[in-house]
Amino acid sequence: MNQASAQDAAPPDRNAVNTKARPGDMMADSPVTFPKEGCLPARFAPDVKPVDEPAEEGYFIFSTPCRSLTQIRAIQQEMPPGQCTKPPADWTHLRRTRHTLTEGGDLRLLALGDSIVNDTMRSGWVAQLQEAYPKARLEARVFVRGGGGGQHYREEGRVAKYILPWKPDLVYIGGISQRDIASIREVIRQLRASLPEVEILLATGAFGTVDPRDPVALASAPHSGTGAYGEALQALAAEQRCAYLEMTGPWAEYIRSSQRHPHVFYRDVVHANEFGEQILAKIMMAFWTRP
């Protein structure tokens, strides 16, 4: 898999709301002209080559970080400034992860989901996490497909075939393509059946076609942490002893505070560009470095 393929993790994200076939109201006042096919060219091509691993057609597995600290800092210096409230960081169900980060040891992280998860991981935040916790030895993998959610990973023995052999210590599950809470629960069950000590972080979505400047529309999005999905995912996290990260609100707050049109942070009508990726990175780092 080349980096262009990884960028979209299968371009047609055919979610009910988040799809290139339905670009949303942001186009009405957008200062950006997106190409009819594909996405805008990258300003900063990732400068760290990922290691690809075998996967079935339509699925991608590769190493991360895909960016160096030098490149991350260059992107963050150039991107429009903004602010967002730090998400709560409850370490109750991340005790082993926190101990490894602070005291040292090996930490194997696996990110699971769709192209939004892909964008989050391509931001390079794992390199920043390693910098923040130098005693730990981090190794990270990404397992994604376009429009991928628990409804895909629970089927066809994918957890057993592609995740369990790697024996992750921490699994991050997120994105905008989760069809139902029951499928996420089943993925968690399959993970813990063989890895009873694995720790799991469940995160709400960001990006897609819903306008972050419209709180009512945002709350109604099927991936939003500011509405019913966020409540259901947080309840699942409590039930299954997982950590929970609400990404929707901080993402929207950053874009609003920048006083720039949301599409300044997009590479097409659904996905983040390098600036948008760094918003996600900032949220992740705010979570992981909060006391």
Summary of the structure (lengths in Angstrom):
residues: 291
radius of gyration: 17.4
end to end distance: 37.8
largest distance: 50.9
contacts: 1011
relative contact order: 0.20
helix: 42%
strand: 15%
